[in-house]
Amino acid sequence: MKCDAVIEKIKARVAAIDPNGPRKVLGVFQLNIEAADGVHEIIVDLKALKVSDGKAGSPDVVINLKDEDFIAVGTKQIPVKDAVAQGKVTMTGDQNLFQALVDAI
């Protein structure tokens, strides 16, 4: 998948978070990334501080996007709010938590 490098950056950022320090975002995010070879499901658990492949049982926020849009957002080529406004990113769930994640990145 083209966006593996961005996923690795997310894993590194999550691994660098101090579990005992103050955190701005506490939630479970389900990323559904549409690629040429199908949909890749990634769980970003900011409560337990881990990133893994799979489908979250009860995520706080579900984010759907194509791999090229994931790369553009992840490499800051396009702001998240612009990608959402353009319909490139859709989300369901806790809007405030999604906004906190957007603000944090």
Salt bridges, closest charged atoms under 4 A:
GLU8 OE2 - LYS11 NZ 3.70
ASP37 OD1 - HIS40 NE2 2.76
GLU41 OE2 - LYS55 NZ 3.36
ASP60 OD2 - LYS47 NZ 3.66
